[in-house]
Amino acid sequence: MGNRYVPLKLGRHNRTLAPCPAPRGLVSTLSHPHSRCLIKVSSPSDCLGRLNLSAPANQAPQILACPELQTCGGPGEDMLAELGSYLLLAVALLGPGPRAQAMKGVKCGGVLSAPSGNFSSPNFPRLYPYNTECSWLIVVAEGSSVLLTFHTFDLEYHDTCDFDFLEIYNGASGDKGNLLGRFCGQVPPPPFTSSWHVMSVIFHSDKHVASRGFSAAYQKDVCGGVLTGLSGVLTSPEYPNNYPNNVECRWVIRAAGPASIKLVFVDFQVEGNEDCTYDYVAVLGQPGPARGHHYCGSARPPTLVSLGRELQVVFKSDFNIAGRGFKAYYFSGECQEVYTAVRGNFSSPQYPRSYPNNIRCHWTIRLPPGYQVKVFFLDLELEGPNSLTRTCDFDHLMAFDGASEEAPMLGNWCGHHLPPPVTSSRNQLLLLLHTDRSATHRGFSVAYIGVVPMNVSCSRTDFQILISAQALAPLERTKVYLGSRSCAAQEVGSTFRIQARFDTCGTESQRRNNTSVIVSVLYIDFSAGGREDIHQYEVRCEPRRKEASVHLLSGSDWLGPYAATAEHLQEAPPRDEVEALEGPVAMVAQDTSDIVFLGLCILAGVLMVIAIVVLMLL
């Protein structure tokens, strides 16, 4: 199905804009070729009056649903107050196909825009019809969340729920990355809380075996709930305004599989006292009291990691004195990892399938002191930049020169152009993936390695390599060698030192860019436990200019199946693109010994001439 344009009639005006998700901001109407869209309609006042949606006959969608907006009070005064001079619409658009045909003659599905409500399968509590598919789009006021609970659940059972099933989405159902779960049988799904103000429910039945179906309820502005997404946000009630008195909220964050959960507070202001007995936030790794994890006041709590796959967050306020409250992000499963190995690789959630919407994922690389972190981008496919500003405003990947978002930014990328490698200045680097509520793509894949800072110099006859022993602890000096193990480093104080002549240690002469250079390979052997892990660095000297450089070699054994894709990463760089002790700049050493020797020879010659002249005069 191609792009559809659905005109929106607003009073006497009839305006049509391009399909979503390309346009952003304030628009008159949007349609989506395979999913749903949220529409913000601008108006000079808080009242739009009567609103009609229409489409030309040759472009009529199979389903066109929007909230009942007959008068100013139609969507509810609370929604109008929150939106101000904008009105939020939801349009469900499905093209022709089995899904649309299955719904013919069955009244079900639609857009649920009230603050709370109930819905059920067709004919409930009687048997639901065969060959039916219903889609509900729940849309509450922006800034709120949706809590979905089930009163009754009875669908045909199958091991993988391939026959009759119910699917729940954290947002629009057209994006499979938003899928929270598929359910069938007689066990009701657990309560679900969305990470934003939209949730979708799809009911499907085949042509065999019918049951009673289901009955469900939803409500907005839930204080607490069960959160199961890869990542999300928690806020106190009415944040960033002051929270109300006498409230108690409990969130249960549940990771999928045997994964831990990380909780990061980005804002925190709660009434404080010494024991946090008035207003407080309590974080529990498992059910039960945990007095040591109660927080209050204005100091942000530290980053917290669960003991298992569940984390509980409790917020409680007393009868007086309120504050701004708190805002926190949570990350679970493949959406938060800390890597401490000297080399490794990782990718976006569900890679190479599309990543989910509305996630914020952290990957921290933390190596021993003395290292730098170098990250190679093997694949990148994200939503493209803003067409107006050409900036990465939607889905984007950021790198920070440290372990937090407060560290200097190394880069911000989107689209599909592969970035060059990035290198940290110290031993930690953070990658952060942010996705919005629409348009998902393949994601990214990266590999990283710990770069050992070193100082390489050369003369006309030999190399000298100096490496901090701290950076290589607890390696022995024999694990560091040039060309062959017979040229192992010597330990001088806190430094590993290699001094090698050009006619030893596997050095060879090469011609590069019409220049003669001396080249050898430095090996650092991290092998342990029967697993070979040897890092290789090319050291190079231009004897005529006495300039030395070192370059990390990226072998196919490390890049694995992406070696061909990353072939450009394996080529030796130009003379000015090398690694060094304090960053990606060449360490160049000029040996002045020949100049000194020449000066002494000239001085000796002058003295000899003077002596001969004196003898002749005598």
C-alpha positions as CSV (number, residue, x, y, z in Angstrom):
1,M,0.0,0.0,0.0
2,G,1.3,3.4,-0.9
3,N,1.2,6.6,1.1
4,R,-2.3,7.8,2.0
5,Y,-3.3,11.5,2.3
6,V,-6.3,12.0,4.6
7,P,-7.7,15.5,4.4
8,L,-8.9,17.1,7.6
9,K,-11.9,19.4,7.4
10,L,-11.8,22.0,10.2
11,G,-14.7,24.4,9.8
12,R,-14.6,25.8,6.3
13,H,-10.9,24.9,5.9
14,N,-9.7,21.7,4.3
15,R,-6.0,21.1,4.5
16,T,-3.9,18.0,3.6
17,L,-0.3,17.4,4.5
18,A,2.2,14.7,3.7
19,P,2.1,11.3,5.4
20,C,3.7,10.7,8.7
21,P,6.2,10.2,10.3
22,A,8.2,12.6,8.1
23,P,6.6,15.8,9.3
24,R,7.1,16.8,12.9
25,G,5.6,19.5,15.1
26,L,2.3,21.2,14.6
27,V,0.4,19.7,11.7
28,S,-3.2,19.7,10.4
29,T,-3.4,16.0,9.5
30,L,-1.2,13.0,9.0
31,S,-1.7,9.4,7.8
32,H,0.6,6.4,8.1
33,P,1.0,3.7,5.5
34,H,0.9,0.8,7.9
35,S,0.3,2.0,11.4
36,R,-1.3,4.7,13.6
37,C,-0.6,8.4,14.0
38,L,-1.2,11.0,16.7
39,I,-2.3,14.3,15.3
40,K,-1.9,17.7,16.9
41,V,-4.2,20.2,15.3
42,S,-3.4,23.9,16.0
43,S,-6.2,26.3,16.8
44,P,-6.3,29.9,17.9
45,S,-8.5,29.0,20.9
46,D,-9.1,26.1,23.2
47,C,-12.2,25.2,21.3
48,L,-12.3,23.6,17.8
49,G,-16.0,23.1,17.6
50,R,-17.3,20.4,15.3
51,L,-14.6,18.3,13.6
52,N,-15.0,16.0,10.6
53,L,-12.6,13.6,9.0
54,S,-13.0,12.6,5.4
55,A,-11.1,10.9,2.6
56,P,-11.6,10.8,-1.2
57,A,-13.3,7.6,-2.4
58,N,-10.3,6.4,-4.2
59,Q,-8.1,6.8,-1.1
60,A,-10.6,5.7,1.5
61,P,-8.8,3.7,4.3
62,Q,-10.3,0.5,5.5
63,I,-10.4,1.9,9.1
64,L,-10.6,5.5,10.0
65,A,-11.2,6.1,13.7
66,C,-10.9,9.2,15.8
67,P,-12.3,10.2,19.2
68,E,-15.7,11.8,19.3
69,L,-15.0,15.5,19.1
70,Q,-18.4,17.1,18.7
71,T,-18.0,20.1,21.0
72,C,-15.5,21.7,23.3
73,G,-16.3,19.3,26.0
74,G,-16.1,16.2,23.8
75,P,-12.6,15.0,24.7
76,G,-13.0,15.9,28.3
77,E,-12.0,19.1,30.1
78,D,-8.9,17.6,31.6
79,M,-7.5,16.8,28.2
80,L,-8.3,20.2,26.8
81,A,-6.6,21.8,29.8
82,E,-3.5,19.8,29.3
83,L,-3.3,20.4,25.5
84,G,-4.1,24.1,25.6
85,S,-4.6,25.4,22.1
86,Y,-3.8,22.0,20.6
87,L,-6.1,19.1,20.2
88,L,-4.8,15.5,20.1
89,L,-6.4,13.1,17.6
90,A,-5.7,9.5,16.9
91,V,-6.1,8.1,13.4
92,A,-5.9,4.3,12.8
93,L,-5.2,3.5,9.2
94,L,-5.0,0.0,7.8
95,G,-4.6,-0.9,4.1
96,P,-6.5,-3.7,2.3
97,G,-5.6,-7.2,3.2
98,P,-6.5,-10.2,5.4
99,R,-6.6,-8.0,8.6
100,A,-9.1,-5.6,7.0
101,Q,-11.2,-8.4,5.5
102,A,-11.4,-10.3,8.8
103,M,-13.1,-7.3,10.4
104,K,-15.9,-7.1,7.8
105,G,-19.2,-7.4,9.5
106,V,-17.8,-7.4,13.0
107,K,-18.1,-4.3,15.2
108,C,-15.1,-4.1,17.4
109,G,-12.0,-2.1,18.1
110,G,-11.6,1.7,17.9
111,V,-9.9,4.5,19.7
112,L,-10.4,4.8,23.4
113,S,-9.6,8.4,24.5
114,A,-11.5,8.8,27.8
115,P,-9.3,8.9,31.0
116,S,-10.5,5.4,31.9
117,G,-12.8,2.7,30.4
118,N,-13.5,-0.9,29.6
119,F,-13.5,-3.0,26.5
120,S,-14.0,-6.6,25.6
121,S,-13.9,-9.1,22.8
122,P,-16.9,-9.3,20.4
123,N,-20.0,-10.9,21.9
124,F,-18.4,-11.1,25.3
125,P,-19.3,-13.0,27.5
126,R,-20.6,-15.3,24.8
127,L,-18.3,-17.0,22.3
128,Y,-16.4,-14.6,20.1
129,P,-16.8,-15.0,16.3
130,Y,-14.4,-16.8,14.0
131,N,-12.0,-15.0,11.6
132,T,-12.0,-11.8,13.5
133,E,-9.4,-9.2,14.2
134,C,-10.0,-6.2,16.3
135,S,-7.6,-3.3,17.1
136,W,-8.0,-0.9,20.0
137,L,-5.8,2.2,20.3
138,I,-5.8,3.7,23.8
139,V,-4.8,7.4,23.9
140,V,-4.8,9.4,27.1
141,A,-3.5,12.9,27.7
142,E,0.2,13.5,26.8
143,G,2.5,13.2,29.8
144,S,0.3,10.4,31.3
145,S,0.7,6.6,31.2
146,V,-1.8,3.8,30.6
147,L,-2.5,1.0,33.1
148,L,-4.1,-2.0,31.4
149,T,-5.7,-4.8,33.5
150,F,-7.8,-7.9,32.6
151,H,-10.9,-9.1,34.5
152,T,-11.6,-12.2,32.4
153,F,-9.5,-14.1,29.9
154,D,-10.4,-17.2,27.9
155,L,-8.9,-17.8,24.5
156,E,-8.1,-20.9,22.5
157,Y,-4.8,-22.3,23.8
158,H,-1.7,-23.0,21.8
159,D,2.0,-23.4,22.8
160,T,3.1,-20.3,20.8
161,C,-0.4,-18.6,20.6
162,D,-0.5,-19.0,16.8
163,F,-4.3,-19.5,16.5
164,D,-6.4,-17.2,18.7
165,F,-4.4,-14.5,20.6
166,L,-4.2,-11.1,22.1
167,E,-1.3,-8.8,21.5
168,I,-0.4,-5.8,23.7
169,Y,1.8,-3.0,22.4
170,N,3.6,-0.1,24.2
171,G,2.4,2.4,21.6
172,A,1.3,1.8,18.1
173,S,0.8,-1.8,17.0
174,G,2.4,-1.2,13.6
175,D,5.8,-1.2,15.2
176,K,6.7,-4.8,16.2
177,G,9.4,-3.4,18.4
178,N,6.7,-2.1,20.8
179,L,5.2,-5.6,21.4
180,L,4.9,-6.3,25.1
181,G,3.5,-9.8,24.7
182,R,1.2,-12.2,22.9
183,F,-1.3,-14.2,25.1
184,C,-3.8,-17.0,24.8
185,G,-5.3,-19.7,26.9
186,Q,-7.0,-19.2,30.3
187,V,-4.3,-17.3,32.2
188,P,-4.9,-13.6,32.2
189,P,-2.0,-11.3,31.1
190,P,-0.4,-9.4,34.0
191,P,-1.1,-5.7,34.4
192,F,0.8,-3.6,31.9
193,T,1.8,0.1,32.3
194,S,2.8,2.0,29.1
195,S,5.9,4.1,29.1
196,W,4.0,6.9,27.4
197,H,0.4,7.9,26.8
198,V,-0.5,5.4,24.0
199,M,-1.2,1.7,24.2
200,S,-2.5,-0.7,21.5
201,V,-4.4,-4.1,21.9
202,I,-5.0,-6.5,19.0
203,F,-7.4,-9.4,19.2
204,H,-7.2,-12.2,16.6
205,S,-9.3,-15.4,16.1
206,D,-8.9,-18.0,13.4
207,K,-11.6,-20.2,11.8
208,H,-11.6,-23.0,14.5
209,V,-12.5,-23.1,18.2
210,A,-14.1,-20.1,19.9
211,S,-14.1,-19.3,23.6
212,R,-15.6,-16.5,25.8
213,G,-12.8,-14.0,25.0
214,F,-11.7,-11.3,27.4
215,S,-12.7,-8.3,29.4
216,A,-10.2,-5.5,30.2
217,A,-10.0,-2.1,31.8
218,Y,-7.6,0.8,31.4
219,Q,-7.0,4.1,33.2
220,K,-4.6,7.0,32.9
221,D,-2.3,8.8,35.4
222,V,-1.6,5.7,37.2
223,C,0.5,6.0,40.4
224,G,2.6,2.9,40.3
225,G,2.1,-0.3,38.2
226,V,4.1,-3.1,36.6
227,L,6.7,-1.9,34.1
228,T,8.1,-4.6,31.7
229,G,9.8,-2.6,28.9
230,L,13.5,-2.6,28.1
231,S,13.6,1.0,29.4
232,G,11.3,3.7,30.5
233,V,10.8,6.7,32.8
234,L,9.4,7.0,36.3
235,T,8.1,10.3,37.7
236,S,6.3,11.3,40.9
237,P,2.7,12.3,40.5
238,E,2.2,15.7,38.7
239,Y,6.0,16.0,38.1
240,P,7.6,18.6,37.5
241,N,4.9,20.4,39.6
242,N,4.8,19.7,43.4
243,Y,3.5,16.2,44.2
244,P,0.2,15.9,46.2
245,N,0.1,15.1,49.9
246,N,-0.9,11.7,51.3
247,V,0.0,9.5,48.3
248,E,1.7,6.2,48.1
249,C,2.9,4.8,44.7
250,R,4.5,1.5,44.1
251,W,6.2,0.5,40.8
252,V,7.4,-3.0,40.0
253,I,10.0,-3.0,37.2
254,R,10.4,-6.5,35.8
255,A,13.1,-7.5,33.4
256,A,12.6,-10.2,30.8
257,G,14.8,-13.2,31.4
258,P,17.6,-13.4,34.0
259,A,18.7,-9.8,33.6
260,S,19.3,-7.0,36.1
261,I,17.7,-3.6,36.2
262,K,19.5,-0.3,36.5
263,L,17.8,2.8,37.9
264,V,19.2,6.3,37.2
265,F,17.7,9.4,38.9
266,V,18.0,12.6,36.8
267,D,16.1,14.9,39.1
268,F,15.2,14.6,42.8
269,Q,13.6,17.0,45.3
270,V,11.6,15.4,48.1
271,E,10.9,16.8,51.6
272,G,13.8,15.7,53.7
273,N,14.6,14.8,57.3
274,E,17.4,12.8,58.9
275,D,15.7,9.4,58.8
276,C,13.6,10.1,55.6
277,T,10.4,9.3,57.6
278,Y,8.2,12.0,56.1
279,D,8.3,11.9,52.3
280,Y,10.7,9.4,50.7
281,V,11.5,7.2,47.8
282,A,12.4,3.6,48.7
283,V,14.1,1.2,46.2
284,L,13.8,-2.5,47.0
285,G,15.7,-5.1,45.1
286,Q,13.2,-7.7,46.2
287,P,10.0,-7.7,48.4
288,G,10.7,-6.8,52.0
289,P,12.0,-3.8,54.1
290,A,15.2,-2.1,53.0
291,R,15.8,0.9,55.3
292,G,19.2,1.5,53.8
293,H,17.5,2.3,50.4
294,H,15.3,5.2,51.5
295,Y,16.0,8.6,49.9
296,C,14.8,12.1,50.6
297,G,16.0,15.7,50.3
298,S,17.5,17.3,47.2
299,A,20.6,15.0,46.7
300,R,20.1,12.6,43.8
301,P,20.3,9.0,44.8
302,P,23.2,7.0,43.3
303,T,22.7,4.7,40.3
304,L,21.0,1.5,41.6
305,V,21.2,-2.0,40.2
306,S,18.8,-4.8,41.2
307,L,19.9,-8.0,42.7
308,G,17.7,-10.0,40.4
309,R,15.2,-9.4,37.6
310,E,12.8,-7.3,39.7
311,L,13.1,-3.9,41.3
312,Q,10.4,-2.1,43.3
313,V,10.2,1.7,43.7
314,V,8.0,3.1,46.4
315,F,7.1,6.8,46.7
316,K,5.3,8.1,49.8
317,S,4.3,11.6,50.9
318,D,2.8,12.7,54.2
319,F,0.1,15.3,55.0
320,N,2.2,18.5,54.5
321,I,5.2,20.0,52.7
322,A,5.7,18.9,49.1
323,G,8.5,19.2,46.6
324,R,9.0,18.8,42.9
325,G,9.4,15.1,43.2
326,F,11.6,12.9,41.1
327,K,12.3,11.7,37.6
328,A,14.3,8.5,36.9
329,Y,15.1,6.3,33.9
330,Y,15.2,2.5,34.2
331,F,17.1,0.1,31.9
332,S,16.9,-3.7,31.8
333,G,18.1,-6.7,29.8
334,E,19.9,-5.9,26.6
335,C,19.2,-2.2,27.1
336,Q,21.8,-1.7,29.9
337,E,25.2,-3.4,30.1
338,V,28.6,-2.7,31.6
339,Y,31.6,-4.2,29.7
340,T,34.9,-4.7,31.5
341,A,36.7,-7.1,29.1
342,V,39.5,-5.5,27.2
343,R,37.7,-6.2,23.9
344,G,34.2,-7.0,22.9
345,N,31.2,-6.2,20.8
346,F,27.5,-5.4,21.3
347,S,24.4,-4.1,19.4
348,S,21.1,-2.4,19.8
349,P,18.1,-4.4,21.2
350,Q,16.7,-7.1,18.9
351,Y,19.5,-6.4,16.3
352,P,19.4,-7.0,13.3
353,R,15.6,-6.8,13.7
354,S,14.1,-3.4,14.3
355,Y,14.7,-1.9,17.7
356,P,11.7,-0.9,19.9
357,N,10.2,2.6,20.1
358,N,10.5,4.8,23.2
359,I,13.7,3.3,24.7
360,R,16.7,4.9,26.2
361,C,19.6,2.4,26.5
362,H,23.0,2.7,28.2
363,W,26.2,0.7,27.4
364,T,29.2,1.5,29.6
365,I,32.7,0.3,28.7
366,R,34.8,0.4,31.9
367,L,38.5,-0.8,31.5
368,P,41.4,-0.8,34.0
369,P,43.2,2.5,34.6
370,G,45.6,3.5,31.9
371,Y,43.6,2.3,29.0
372,Q,41.7,4.3,26.4
373,V,38.5,2.8,24.7
374,K,38.3,2.7,21.0
375,V,34.9,1.9,19.4
376,F,34.5,0.7,15.8
377,F,31.1,1.1,14.2
378,L,30.3,-2.0,12.2
379,D,26.7,-1.2,11.2
380,L,24.4,1.7,11.7
381,E,20.8,2.2,10.5
382,L,18.7,4.6,12.5
383,E,15.9,7.0,11.7
384,G,17.3,9.8,9.6
385,P,17.9,13.4,10.7
386,N,15.3,16.2,10.9
387,S,14.7,17.2,7.3
388,L,14.6,20.9,8.2
389,T,17.5,21.3,10.6
390,R,19.5,18.2,9.5
391,T,20.2,17.4,13.1
392,C,19.6,14.1,14.9
393,D,16.4,15.0,16.7
394,F,14.6,11.7,16.6
395,D,16.3,8.3,17.0
396,H,20.0,8.8,17.7
397,L,23.2,7.2,19.1
398,M,25.5,9.3,21.3
399,A,29.0,8.6,22.7
400,F,30.3,10.2,25.9
401,D,33.9,10.5,27.0
402,G,33.3,9.0,30.4
403,A,30.7,6.9,32.3
404,S,27.8,9.4,32.4
405,E,25.9,11.8,30.2
406,E,27.6,14.7,32.0
407,A,30.9,13.7,30.3
408,P,32.0,15.5,27.1
409,M,30.2,14.2,24.0
410,L,32.3,12.4,21.4
411,G,29.6,12.2,18.8
412,N,25.8,12.1,18.0
413,W,24.7,10.0,15.0
414,C,21.6,9.0,13.1
415,G,20.7,7.8,9.7
416,H,22.7,5.1,7.9
417,H,26.2,6.6,7.3
418,L,28.9,4.7,9.2
419,P,30.7,7.0,11.7
420,P,34.5,6.8,12.0
421,P,36.0,5.1,15.1
422,V,36.0,7.1,18.3
423,T,38.5,7.0,21.1
424,S,38.0,8.0,24.8
425,S,40.6,10.1,26.6
426,R,40.5,7.8,29.6
427,N,39.4,4.3,30.5
428,Q,35.6,4.7,30.3
429,L,33.1,5.4,27.5
430,L,29.3,5.5,27.4
431,L,27.1,4.8,24.4
432,L,23.4,5.9,24.7
433,L,20.6,5.0,22.3
434,H,17.5,7.1,22.3
435,T,14.4,6.2,20.2
436,D,11.2,8.1,19.8
437,R,7.6,6.9,19.3
438,S,7.7,6.2,15.6
439,A,9.8,4.7,12.8
440,T,12.2,1.9,13.8
441,H,15.1,0.5,11.9
442,R,17.8,-2.2,12.1
443,G,19.9,-0.3,14.8
444,F,23.6,-0.6,15.3
445,S,26.5,-3.0,15.9
446,V,29.8,-1.9,17.4
447,A,33.1,-3.5,18.5
448,Y,35.5,-2.0,21.0
449,I,39.0,-2.6,22.2
450,G,41.1,-1.2,25.0
451,V,44.0,0.8,23.6
452,V,47.2,0.7,25.6
453,P,48.8,4.2,25.6
454,M,52.4,4.0,24.7
455,N,55.4,6.2,23.7
456,V,57.3,5.1,20.6
457,S,60.4,6.8,19.4
458,C,63.2,5.9,17.0
459,S,66.6,6.9,15.7
460,R,68.4,5.9,12.5
461,T,69.2,2.5,14.0
462,D,66.6,1.4,16.6
463,F,63.2,1.6,18.2
464,Q,62.4,2.5,21.8
465,I,58.9,1.7,23.2
466,L,57.7,2.8,26.7
467,I,54.5,1.5,28.2
468,S,53.1,2.2,31.7
469,A,53.2,-1.1,33.7
470,Q,50.0,0.1,35.5
471,A,48.1,-0.1,32.2
472,L,49.1,-3.7,31.7
473,A,48.8,-5.0,35.3
474,P,49.0,-7.8,36.2
475,L,50.8,-8.9,32.9
476,E,54.4,-10.0,33.2
477,R,57.0,-8.2,31.1
478,T,57.5,-11.4,29.0
479,K,53.9,-10.9,27.7
480,V,55.0,-7.7,25.9
481,Y,57.3,-8.3,23.0
482,L,58.3,-6.8,19.6
483,G,58.3,-9.1,16.6
484,S,59.1,-12.3,18.6
485,R,59.1,-13.4,22.2
486,S,62.9,-13.1,22.2
487,C,62.5,-9.3,22.1
488,A,60.5,-9.1,25.4
489,A,60.2,-5.9,27.4
490,Q,62.4,-5.0,30.3
491,E,60.8,-3.6,33.5
492,V,62.4,-0.3,34.5
493,G,60.7,1.1,37.5
494,S,57.0,1.4,36.7
495,T,57.6,1.2,32.9
496,F,57.9,-1.6,30.4
497,R,60.7,-0.8,28.0
498,I,61.7,-2.3,24.6
499,Q,65.0,-1.1,23.0
500,A,65.5,-2.9,19.6
501,R,67.8,-2.4,16.7
502,F,66.3,-2.4,13.2
503,D,68.1,-5.6,12.2
504,T,66.4,-7.6,15.0
505,C,62.9,-8.2,16.4
506,G,61.2,-9.0,13.1
507,T,61.6,-5.5,11.7
508,E,61.5,-5.0,7.9
509,S,61.9,-2.2,5.4
510,Q,58.8,-1.2,3.4
511,R,57.9,1.5,0.9
512,R,54.8,3.6,1.8
513,N,53.7,6.7,0.0
514,N,57.1,6.9,-1.8
515,T,58.9,6.9,1.6
516,S,61.1,4.2,3.1
517,V,59.9,3.1,6.6
518,I,60.9,0.4,9.1
519,V,58.0,-1.6,10.4
520,S,57.5,-4.2,13.1
521,V,54.6,-5.6,15.2
522,L,54.3,-5.1,19.0
523,Y,52.4,-8.0,20.7
524,I,50.6,-7.7,24.1
525,D,49.5,-11.2,25.2
526,F,46.4,-11.2,27.4
527,S,45.7,-14.9,26.9
528,A,44.3,-16.7,29.9
529,G,42.4,-19.8,30.8
530,G,43.2,-21.5,27.5
531,R,41.8,-18.7,25.4
532,E,44.2,-16.8,23.1
533,D,43.9,-13.1,23.3
534,I,46.8,-11.2,21.7
535,H,46.6,-7.5,20.8
536,Q,48.8,-6.3,18.0
537,Y,50.1,-2.8,17.3
538,E,52.1,-1.8,14.2
539,V,55.1,0.3,15.1
540,R,56.7,2.3,12.4
541,C,59.8,4.5,11.9
542,E,60.8,6.8,9.1
543,P,64.6,6.8,9.7
544,R,65.4,9.7,7.5
545,R,63.2,12.0,9.6
546,K,63.4,9.9,12.8
547,E,59.6,10.0,13.2
548,A,57.9,7.1,14.9
549,S,54.2,6.1,15.2
550,V,52.1,3.2,16.5
551,H,48.8,1.9,15.1
552,L,46.3,-0.6,16.5
553,L,45.8,-3.5,14.2
554,S,42.2,-4.7,13.9
555,G,42.3,-8.4,13.0
556,S,39.5,-10.5,11.5
557,D,39.6,-12.8,14.5
558,W,38.4,-9.9,16.6
559,L,35.8,-8.3,14.2
560,G,34.5,-11.8,13.5
561,P,31.8,-12.0,10.8
562,Y,31.9,-8.2,10.2
563,A,35.6,-8.3,9.1
564,A,34.6,-7.8,5.5
565,T,32.2,-4.9,6.3
566,A,34.9,-3.3,8.5
567,E,37.7,-3.9,6.0
568,H,38.4,-0.2,5.9
569,L,39.2,-0.3,9.6
570,Q,42.0,-2.8,9.1
571,E,44.1,-0.7,6.7
572,A,47.2,0.9,8.0
573,P,46.4,4.7,8.4
574,P,48.3,7.6,6.9
575,R,51.3,8.8,8.9
576,D,49.2,11.4,10.8
577,E,46.5,8.9,11.9
578,V,48.0,6.9,14.7
579,E,47.5,6.2,18.4
580,A,49.6,7.8,21.1
581,L,50.1,8.0,24.8
582,E,47.5,10.8,25.5
583,G,45.2,10.4,22.5
584,P,44.9,9.8,18.8
585,V,48.0,11.9,17.9
586,A,51.4,10.5,16.9
587,M,54.2,10.6,19.4
588,V,57.1,11.8,17.3
589,A,60.7,11.8,18.6
590,Q,63.5,13.6,16.9
591,D,66.9,12.0,17.7
592,T,69.6,14.7,17.8
593,S,72.6,12.3,18.3
594,D,73.7,12.5,14.7
595,I,73.7,16.3,14.8
596,V,75.8,16.4,18.0
597,F,78.3,13.9,16.4
598,L,78.6,16.0,13.3
599,G,79.2,19.1,15.3
600,L,82.0,17.4,17.3
601,C,83.7,16.2,14.0
602,I,83.6,19.8,12.7
603,L,85.1,21.1,15.9
604,A,87.9,18.5,15.8
605,G,88.7,19.4,12.2
606,V,89.0,23.1,13.1
607,L,91.3,22.3,16.0
608,M,93.5,20.1,13.8
609,V,93.9,22.8,11.2
610,I,94.8,25.3,14.0
611,A,97.4,22.9,15.4
612,I,99.0,22.4,11.9
613,V,99.3,26.1,11.4
614,V,100.9,26.6,14.8
615,L,103.5,23.9,14.0
616,M,104.4,25.4,10.7
617,L,104.9,28.9,12.3
618,L,107.3,27.3,14.8
